[in-house]
Amino acid sequence: MENLAVNAVSFADRLSGPALKLVAALNIAFAALLLLTIISASARAQDAGLPACTGVNLLQELADTDPEAHRAVLAEGAETLNGDAILFRIQKNGVAPSYLFGTMHMTDPRVTELPAFAQDAFDASDVLVIETTEILDPAKSQMALLTRPELTMFTTDERISDFLDAGDEAVLREGLASRGLQLALVDRMKPWLVAAMVALPECEMARKQAGQPILDIALAERAEAAGKELVGLETIVEQLEAMASLPMAFHVRGLVETIALGDRIDDVIETMIALYGDGQTGLVWPVLRVFTPEAVSDEGGYAAFEQTMVTARNHTMAKRSLPILETGGAFIAVGALHLPGEEGLAKLFEDAGYTVTPVYE
């Protein structure tokens, strides 16, 4: 699902803009989790003894501490077009129905186990469409990245530390050290790659290192086992180009703030999983904005982020999906935050002449 964070002082001091967007982007930008998958692919831990997730639901916390703000968040979420479902039936006369399904790019069992209504739609499909099929082949993925090294590494004399003042550098050094990393070892990496290494809870990282697949990969594996056709809508390079097109200051600020978030990332991810489980994709940004009103300001870079990482990609994915929908029988599974809104995929398919109906059970 799209970016989150906190500043270095405390949760009460509010989640901060750039890191907010960065953590959310790691759920929208499939490529970021691809990198995480590749990095951890060689480290296979045993499933037994994996650390438990310890986050708390911030929406519930808000209900307990500020009922008025909680009601306002719910009201704002209710106004989001197509923001209360993660599965939509897509129909057109003379064509077998297809489905649009929102995913979270995570390994959490609450995410990877499909609800019955989604499982039925998946079983009835002939084609599975995901954001990129390149993530299924680590060797092919790495080869694609090698063709564009500037998307993951500084290929000039620049380093992350060149964009930091003394205070931010200290925060980054200390935060990386607490995760067993040294700034000198990651200083030549692009900040979004480093963020992908540190922006997930310990429990999620452990499951990845144990070889447990994120939902999108799990769906692809199930589709291949069932003999379904598998199609991708984007390439890894395209996804990373989108990330790279945003200002470097935005990414560096987000990395520092994500590091400063520390263990509180568990709460952010837990909140996103809870909203996802309830199908409430329209609540994600309202929940976060109550803690970070500055995150949607022009100064925070939100408009450019939303246009680049959400809206533009929605239009690309919609255009590339239409020929598949003309044949019918497709199960299109992409990040859940691509579904809602006036320029979300559900609305774009409707604009293309399809009847789009939410499926709740």
Secondary structure in CASP SS format (residue, H / E / C, confidence):
PFRMAT SS
TARGET T0000
AUTHOR 0000-0000-0000
METHOD secondary structure of the structure
MODEL  1
M C 1.00
E C 1.00
N C 1.00
L C 1.00
A C 1.00
V C 1.00
N C 1.00
A C 1.00
V C 1.00
S C 1.00
F H 1.00
A H 1.00
D H 1.00
R C 1.00
L C 1.00
S C 1.00
G H 1.00
P H 1.00
A H 1.00
L H 1.00
K H 1.00
L H 1.00
V H 1.00
A H 1.00
A H 1.00
L H 1.00
N H 1.00
I H 1.00
A C 1.00
F H 1.00
A H 1.00
A H 1.00
L H 1.00
L H 1.00
L H 1.00
L H 1.00
T H 1.00
I H 1.00
I H 1.00
S H 1.00
A C 1.00
S C 1.00
A C 1.00
R C 1.00
A C 1.00
Q C 1.00
D C 1.00
A C 1.00
G C 1.00
L C 1.00
P C 1.00
A C 1.00
C C 1.00
T C 1.00
G C 1.00
V C 1.00
N C 1.00
L H 1.00
L H 1.00
Q H 1.00
E H 1.00
L H 1.00
A H 1.00
D H 1.00
T H 1.00
D C 1.00
P H 1.00
E H 1.00
A H 1.00
H H 1.00
R H 1.00
A H 1.00
V H 1.00
L H 1.00
A H 1.00
E H 1.00
G H 1.00
A H 1.00
E C 1.00
T C 1.00
L C 1.00
N C 1.00
G C 1.00
D C 1.00
A C 1.00
I C 1.00
L E 1.00
F E 1.00
R E 1.00
I E 1.00
Q E 1.00
K E 1.00
N C 1.00
G C 1.00
V E 1.00
A E 1.00
P E 1.00
S E 1.00
Y E 1.00
L E 1.00
F E 1.00
G E 1.00
T E 1.00
M C 1.00
H C 1.00
M C 1.00
T C 1.00
D C 1.00
P H 1.00
R H 1.00
V H 1.00
T H 1.00
E C 1.00
L C 1.00
P C 1.00
A H 1.00
F H 1.00
A H 1.00
Q H 1.00
D H 1.00
A H 1.00
F H 1.00
D H 1.00
A H 1.00
S C 1.00
D C 1.00
V E 1.00
L E 1.00
V E 1.00
I E 1.00
E C 1.00
T C 1.00
T C 1.00
E H 1.00
I H 1.00
L H 1.00
D C 1.00
P H 1.00
A H 1.00
K H 1.00
S H 1.00
Q H 1.00
M H 1.00
A H 1.00
L H 1.00
L H 1.00
T C 1.00
R C 1.00
P H 1.00
E H 1.00
L H 1.00
T C 1.00
M E 1.00
F C 1.00
T C 1.00
T C 1.00
D C 1.00
E C 1.00
R C 1.00
I H 1.00
S H 1.00
D H 1.00
F H 1.00
L C 1.00
D C 1.00
A H 1.00
G H 1.00
D H 1.00
E H 1.00
A H 1.00
V H 1.00
L H 1.00
R H 1.00
E H 1.00
G H 1.00
L H 1.00
A H 1.00
S H 1.00
R C 1.00
G C 1.00
L C 1.00
Q C 1.00
L H 1.00
A H 1.00
L H 1.00
V H 1.00
D C 1.00
R C 1.00
M E 1.00
K C 1.00
P H 1.00
W H 1.00
L H 1.00
V H 1.00
A H 1.00
A H 1.00
M H 1.00
V H 1.00
A C 1.00
L C 1.00
P C 1.00
E H 1.00
C H 1.00
E H 1.00
M H 1.00
A H 1.00
R H 1.00
K H 1.00
Q H 1.00
A C 1.00
G C 1.00
Q C 1.00
P C 1.00
I C 1.00
L H 1.00
D H 1.00
I H 1.00
A H 1.00
L H 1.00
A H 1.00
E H 1.00
R H 1.00
A H 1.00
E H 1.00
A H 1.00
A C 1.00
G C 1.00
K C 1.00
E E 1.00
L E 1.00
V E 1.00
G E 1.00
L C 1.00
E C 1.00
T C 1.00
I H 1.00
V H 1.00
E H 1.00
Q H 1.00
L H 1.00
E H 1.00
A H 1.00
M H 1.00
A H 1.00
S C 1.00
L C 1.00
P C 1.00
M H 1.00
A H 1.00
F H 1.00
H H 1.00
V H 1.00
R H 1.00
G H 1.00
L H 1.00
V H 1.00
E H 1.00
T H 1.00
I H 1.00
A H 1.00
L H 1.00
G H 1.00
D H 1.00
R H 1.00
I H 1.00
D H 1.00
D H 1.00
V H 1.00
I H 1.00
E H 1.00
T H 1.00
M H 1.00
I H 1.00
A H 1.00
L H 1.00
Y H 1.00
G H 1.00
D C 1.00
G C 1.00
Q C 1.00
T H 1.00
G H 1.00
L H 1.00
V H 1.00
W H 1.00
P H 1.00
V H 1.00
L H 1.00
R H 1.00
V C 1.00
F C 1.00
T C 1.00
P H 1.00
E H 1.00
A H 1.00
V H 1.00
S C 1.00
D C 1.00
E C 1.00
G C 1.00
G C 1.00
Y H 1.00
A H 1.00
A H 1.00
F H 1.00
E H 1.00
Q H 1.00
T H 1.00
M H 1.00
V H 1.00
T H 1.00
A H 1.00
R H 1.00
N H 1.00
H H 1.00
T H 1.00
M H 1.00
A H 1.00
K H 1.00
R H 1.00
S H 1.00
L H 1.00
P H 1.00
I H 1.00
L H 1.00
E H 1.00
T H 1.00
G E 1.00
G C 1.00
A E 1.00
F E 1.00
I E 1.00
A E 1.00
V E 1.00
G E 1.00
A H 1.00
L H 1.00
H H 1.00
L C 1.00
P C 1.00
G C 1.00
E C 1.00
E C 1.00
G C 1.00
L H 1.00
A H 1.00
K H 1.00
L H 1.00
F H 1.00
E H 1.00
D H 1.00
A C 1.00
G C 1.00
Y C 1.00
T E 1.00
V E 1.00
T E 1.00
P E 1.00
V C 1.00
Y C 1.00
E C 1.00
END
